[in-house]
Amino acid sequence: MSGSLEAPAYTFRRYEPADEDAVLEMLRVSLGDAPVEGFPVDFFRWKHHANPFGRSFMLLAETGGEIAGLRAFLRWRFLVGDRPVLGVRAVDTATHPDHQGRGVFSRLTRAALDALRDEVDLVFNTPNSKSLPGYLKLGWQMVGSVPIAVRVRRPIRFAARYRKDGGESPPAPAVDAALARDGLGDEAPIGSLLEAVASEAGGRTGLRTDRSAAYLRWRYADVPGIDYHVVRHEDAGSLRGLAIFRVRPRRGLVEATVTEVLVPPGDRHAAATLLRAVARAARVDHVTGHFWDGSTGARAARRSMFVRPPGGLTLVVNPLRPVTPDPTDLASWRLSVGDLELF
């Protein structure tokens, strides 16, 4: 087909279970930076079928009986106080190499947005610099750069080895913390903690992920191929906080990425204790995380010697219906790295 002088006609339809093998094969040949090597079937099913917010919306482009492209949108549920805001996250965009450069991406995207307008309030994602212009052209709006705070643990090594073009990855160290599948098993205490977390100052007016014990288990304990760890803070036998993180080689260094810090409002001691525990759990060069302005986590991070270098994760949004607070304003979001990292 790649040698054809005439552009093929494409039809668009929803994903069906019988498409699984063909879609997985296209993802493998199209995505060179998949979060789990080879995009295995168990990862695909976890991501798109087992999500407690609902099955992903997936739209296919087809021609001549062959799948030419995929647009997948991961269901997400935010809360503003007790009011739900339904979202989807643009993920797993793939066009078969034989059909690239023929407008499949933009046509799939427009068709998907038309279908989603009656189902969700907004679409969000964190595109890289290469894909950002395409999203802006299709109606996404720039929210801003979500800052990533860094605490350097081994400054000499960090300064010597950190470089933007990467470097040889060191082996992953042992981690002295429970795996998420073990550390997130007690649903009742975690549910009580999450109720307290939800009352964080500003939580009544900001967009925050609807976290539940079931969500945490899906997001961090059940994910195939990625190991998350948990540290807990307890007082008099009561769970007072937990932090979730992953350790990975990155840019020639070893990084601990804090994806969640969950503590009751104002309990900076618990938050700082958890951040110190993450830093000590493995021999890492630095620890990273995002803590929204005004949160208990942000105040604890400052006291724990986290600093904000320039840059961050680019957040874009496409409001499909009126949303309050304004999702195009970065101050409206109450996010963690776990809400934004690619998976």
C-alpha positions as CSV (number, residue, x, y, z in Angstrom):
1,M,0.0,0.0,0.0
2,S,2.9,2.3,0.7
3,G,3.6,2.5,-3.0
4,S,0.1,3.5,-4.0
5,L,-0.2,6.9,-5.8
6,E,-3.8,7.2,-4.7
7,A,-4.7,7.9,-1.1
8,P,-6.9,5.1,0.3
9,A,-10.4,5.8,1.7
10,Y,-10.7,5.3,5.4
11,T,-13.7,4.3,7.5
12,F,-13.9,4.9,11.2
13,R,-15.4,2.6,13.8
14,R,-15.3,1.7,17.5
15,Y,-12.8,-0.9,18.7
16,E,-14.2,-4.4,19.2
17,P,-12.7,-7.3,21.2
18,A,-12.0,-9.1,18.0
19,D,-9.6,-6.3,17.0
20,E,-7.2,-6.9,19.9
21,D,-4.5,-8.9,18.1
22,A,-4.4,-6.5,15.1
23,V,-4.4,-3.4,17.3
24,L,-1.6,-4.8,19.5
25,E,0.5,-5.6,16.5
26,M,0.0,-2.0,15.1
27,L,1.0,-0.6,18.5
28,R,4.2,-2.6,18.5
29,V,5.3,-1.4,15.1
30,S,4.1,2.2,15.6
31,L,5.1,3.1,19.1
32,G,8.9,3.1,19.8
33,D,8.5,4.4,23.3
34,A,5.8,2.2,24.8
35,P,5.8,2.3,28.7
36,V,6.1,-1.5,28.8
37,E,8.3,-3.1,26.1
38,G,6.4,-4.9,23.4
39,F,3.0,-3.6,24.6
40,P,2.0,-7.0,26.0
41,V,-1.7,-8.1,26.0
42,D,-2.0,-8.0,29.8
43,F,-0.8,-4.4,29.9
44,F,-3.3,-3.4,27.1
45,R,-6.2,-5.1,29.0
46,W,-5.2,-3.6,32.3
47,K,-4.9,-0.1,30.8
48,H,-8.0,-0.1,28.6
49,H,-10.4,-2.6,30.1
50,A,-9.8,-2.8,33.8
51,N,-9.8,0.9,34.6
52,P,-12.3,1.6,37.4
53,F,-13.3,4.8,35.6
54,G,-14.6,2.7,32.7
55,R,-13.3,1.1,29.5
56,S,-11.3,3.3,27.2
57,F,-12.9,4.9,24.2
58,M,-11.0,3.6,21.2
59,L,-11.6,4.5,17.6
60,L,-10.1,2.7,14.6
61,A,-9.3,3.8,11.1
62,E,-9.7,1.0,8.6
63,T,-9.1,0.6,4.9
64,G,-9.2,-2.5,2.8
65,G,-10.0,-4.7,5.8
66,E,-6.8,-3.6,7.6
67,I,-6.4,-1.3,10.6
68,A,-4.5,1.8,9.7
69,G,-4.8,3.8,12.9
70,L,-5.9,4.0,16.5
71,R,-7.0,6.8,18.8
72,A,-7.4,5.7,22.4
73,F,-8.8,7.9,25.2
74,L,-8.4,6.6,28.8
75,R,-11.4,7.3,31.0
76,W,-10.7,9.6,34.0
77,R,-12.9,11.0,36.7
78,F,-12.2,14.2,38.5
79,L,-14.0,15.7,41.5
80,V,-14.6,19.4,42.3
81,G,-15.8,19.0,45.9
82,D,-18.4,16.3,45.5
83,R,-19.3,17.2,41.9
84,P,-17.9,14.9,39.2
85,V,-16.1,16.1,36.1
86,L,-15.8,13.4,33.5
87,G,-12.6,13.4,31.4
88,V,-10.6,11.3,29.1
89,R,-6.9,11.3,28.6
90,A,-5.5,11.0,25.0
91,V,-3.2,8.0,25.0
92,D,-1.8,5.4,22.6
93,T,-2.1,7.3,19.3
94,A,-0.8,5.1,16.6
95,T,-0.8,5.1,12.8
96,H,0.6,2.2,10.9
97,P,3.8,3.1,9.1
98,D,2.2,2.4,5.7
99,H,-0.4,5.1,6.4
100,Q,1.5,7.8,8.0
101,G,1.4,11.3,6.5
102,R,-2.1,10.8,5.1
103,G,-4.1,12.7,7.8
104,V,-5.2,9.6,9.7
105,F,-4.3,11.1,13.1
106,S,-6.2,14.3,12.6
107,R,-9.2,12.7,11.0
108,L,-9.4,10.1,13.8
109,T,-9.1,12.8,16.4
110,R,-11.9,14.9,15.0
111,A,-14.2,11.8,14.7
112,A,-13.4,10.8,18.2
113,L,-14.1,14.2,19.7
114,D,-17.4,14.4,17.9
115,A,-18.4,11.0,19.5
116,L,-17.1,12.0,22.9
117,R,-18.9,15.4,23.3
118,D,-22.0,13.8,24.7
119,E,-20.0,11.6,27.1
120,V,-17.3,13.7,28.8
121,D,-16.5,17.2,29.9
122,L,-12.9,17.5,28.8
123,V,-9.9,15.8,27.2
124,F,-6.5,16.3,28.7
125,N,-3.0,15.0,28.1
126,T,0.7,15.8,28.4
127,P,2.1,15.9,24.8
128,N,5.8,16.1,24.0
129,S,7.3,19.0,22.0
130,K,6.8,17.1,18.7
131,S,3.1,16.3,19.1
132,L,2.1,19.6,20.8
133,P,1.6,21.6,17.6
134,G,-0.7,19.0,16.2
135,Y,-2.9,19.0,19.4
136,L,-3.0,22.8,19.4
137,K,-4.1,22.8,15.8
138,L,-6.9,20.4,16.6
139,G,-8.3,22.6,19.3
140,W,-6.4,21.7,22.5
141,Q,-5.5,24.7,24.7
142,M,-2.3,25.1,26.6
143,V,-2.8,25.0,30.3
144,G,0.9,25.4,31.3
145,S,4.0,23.7,32.5
146,V,3.4,21.5,35.5
147,P,6.5,22.0,37.6
148,I,8.5,19.0,38.8
149,A,10.3,19.4,42.1
150,V,13.7,17.7,42.6
151,R,15.6,16.7,45.7
152,V,19.2,15.8,44.9
153,R,20.6,13.0,47.1
154,R,24.0,12.5,45.6
155,P,25.0,16.0,44.3
156,I,28.5,15.2,42.9
157,R,27.3,12.2,40.9
158,F,24.1,14.1,39.9
159,A,26.2,17.1,38.6
160,A,28.7,14.9,36.8
161,R,26.3,12.6,35.0
162,Y,23.1,14.5,34.4
163,R,22.8,15.5,30.8
164,K,19.9,16.2,28.5
165,D,20.9,13.7,25.8
166,G,20.8,10.8,28.3
167,G,23.6,8.3,29.1
168,E,24.3,4.7,29.9
169,S,21.6,3.5,32.4
170,P,22.9,2.1,35.7
171,P,21.2,-1.1,37.1
172,A,18.1,-0.5,39.1
173,P,18.9,-0.7,42.9
174,A,17.1,-2.8,45.5
175,V,14.2,-1.0,47.1
176,D,13.6,-1.3,50.8
177,A,9.8,-0.7,50.6
178,A,6.7,-2.8,50.1
179,L,5.5,-3.4,46.5
180,A,2.2,-1.6,45.9
181,R,0.5,-5.0,45.5
182,D,1.3,-5.6,49.2
183,G,1.2,-2.1,50.6
184,L,-2.3,-1.2,49.2
185,G,-4.2,-4.3,50.4
186,D,-6.0,-2.9,53.4
187,E,-9.0,-1.1,51.9
188,A,-10.7,0.3,55.0
189,P,-7.8,2.3,56.4
190,I,-6.9,3.6,53.0
191,G,-10.5,4.6,52.3
192,S,-10.5,6.6,55.6
193,L,-7.2,8.2,54.7
194,L,-8.5,9.2,51.3
195,E,-11.6,10.8,52.8
196,A,-9.3,13.0,54.9
197,V,-7.1,13.8,51.9
198,A,-10.1,14.9,49.9
199,S,-10.8,17.7,52.4
200,E,-7.4,19.3,51.7
201,A,-7.8,23.1,51.6
202,G,-8.7,24.0,48.0
203,G,-10.0,20.6,47.2
204,R,-13.5,22.0,47.1
205,T,-12.6,24.3,44.2
206,G,-9.9,22.4,42.3
207,L,-10.0,19.5,39.8
208,R,-8.7,16.4,41.6
209,T,-8.7,12.7,40.6
210,D,-11.4,10.7,42.2
211,R,-9.1,8.5,44.3
212,S,-10.4,5.4,45.9
213,A,-8.8,2.3,47.3
214,A,-9.9,0.5,44.1
215,Y,-8.4,3.2,41.9
216,L,-5.0,3.0,43.8
217,R,-4.9,-0.7,43.4
218,W,-5.6,-0.6,39.7
219,R,-3.2,2.3,39.1
220,Y,-0.3,1.1,41.1
221,A,-0.7,-2.5,42.3
222,D,-2.2,-4.3,39.3
223,V,-0.2,-2.6,36.5
224,P,1.8,-5.3,34.7
225,G,5.5,-4.7,34.0
226,I,5.9,-1.6,36.2
227,D,6.8,-1.9,39.9
228,Y,5.5,0.8,42.3
229,H,6.4,0.8,45.9
230,V,4.6,2.2,49.0
231,V,5.9,3.7,52.3
232,R,3.4,4.3,55.1
233,H,3.2,6.5,58.1
234,E,1.3,5.2,61.1
235,D,0.6,6.7,64.5
236,A,-0.8,4.7,67.4
237,G,-1.7,1.9,65.0
238,S,-3.6,4.3,62.7
239,L,-2.7,5.0,59.1
240,R,-1.7,8.7,58.9
241,G,-0.3,8.8,55.4
242,L,1.2,6.9,52.5
243,A,3.5,7.7,49.6
244,I,3.7,5.8,46.3
245,F,6.8,5.9,44.1
246,R,8.8,4.1,41.5
247,V,12.6,3.7,41.1
248,R,14.1,3.7,37.6
249,P,17.3,4.5,35.7
250,R,16.9,7.8,33.9
251,R,19.4,9.9,32.0
252,G,22.3,7.9,33.3
253,L,21.1,8.3,36.9
254,V,18.8,6.5,39.3
255,E,15.6,8.4,40.1
256,A,12.8,7.9,42.6
257,T,9.6,9.4,41.2
258,V,7.0,10.2,43.9
259,T,3.6,9.6,42.2
260,E,1.4,10.2,45.3
261,V,1.7,11.7,48.8
262,L,-1.5,11.1,50.7
263,V,-1.8,12.7,54.1
264,P,-4.5,14.5,56.1
265,P,-4.7,18.3,55.5
266,G,-2.0,20.2,57.3
267,D,0.0,17.2,58.5
268,R,3.4,18.3,57.2
269,H,5.1,16.0,59.6
270,A,3.5,13.0,58.0
271,A,4.3,14.3,54.5
272,A,7.9,15.1,55.3
273,T,8.4,11.7,57.0
274,L,7.1,10.0,53.9
275,L,9.3,11.9,51.6
276,R,12.3,11.1,53.7
277,A,11.3,7.4,53.7
278,V,11.1,7.5,49.9
279,A,14.6,9.0,49.6
280,R,16.1,6.4,52.0
281,A,14.3,3.4,50.4
282,A,16.9,2.9,47.6
283,R,20.3,4.2,46.6
284,V,19.0,6.9,44.3
285,D,20.7,10.0,42.9
286,H,17.6,12.2,43.1
287,V,13.9,12.2,44.0
288,T,11.2,14.0,41.9
289,G,7.5,14.8,42.4
290,H,4.8,17.3,41.7
291,F,3.0,19.0,44.7
292,W,0.4,21.5,43.8
293,D,0.8,25.0,45.2
294,G,-0.7,25.4,48.6
295,S,-0.9,21.7,49.4
296,T,0.5,20.0,52.5
297,G,2.8,18.0,50.2
298,A,4.2,21.2,48.7
299,R,5.0,22.7,52.1
300,A,6.6,19.5,53.2
301,A,8.6,19.2,50.0
302,R,10.1,22.7,50.5
303,R,11.1,21.8,54.0
304,S,12.6,18.6,52.7
305,M,15.0,20.4,50.3
306,F,13.0,19.9,47.1
307,V,13.6,22.7,44.5
308,R,11.9,23.5,41.3
309,P,14.1,23.7,38.2
310,P,12.8,25.3,35.0
311,G,10.5,23.3,32.8
312,G,8.1,20.6,33.7
313,L,5.3,18.5,32.1
314,T,3.3,20.3,29.4
315,L,-0.4,20.1,30.2
316,V,-3.0,20.7,27.5
317,V,-6.8,20.4,27.7
318,N,-9.7,20.5,25.3
319,P,-13.0,21.4,27.1
320,L,-15.8,19.7,25.3
321,R,-18.5,21.2,27.6
322,P,-18.4,24.2,30.1
323,V,-16.4,23.3,33.1
324,T,-15.9,25.1,36.4
325,P,-13.3,25.9,37.6
326,D,-11.7,26.9,34.3
327,P,-9.5,23.9,33.2
328,T,-7.4,26.1,31.0
329,D,-6.0,27.7,34.1
330,L,-3.2,25.7,35.8
331,A,-4.3,27.0,39.2
332,S,-7.6,25.0,38.8
333,W,-5.8,21.6,38.9
334,R,-4.8,19.5,41.9
335,L,-2.6,17.0,40.3
336,S,0.1,14.4,41.2
337,V,2.7,12.8,39.0
338,G,0.5,9.7,39.1
339,D,-2.2,11.7,37.2
340,L,0.2,12.8,34.5
341,E,3.0,10.3,33.9
342,L,2.8,8.2,30.7
343,F,1.6,4.7,31.2
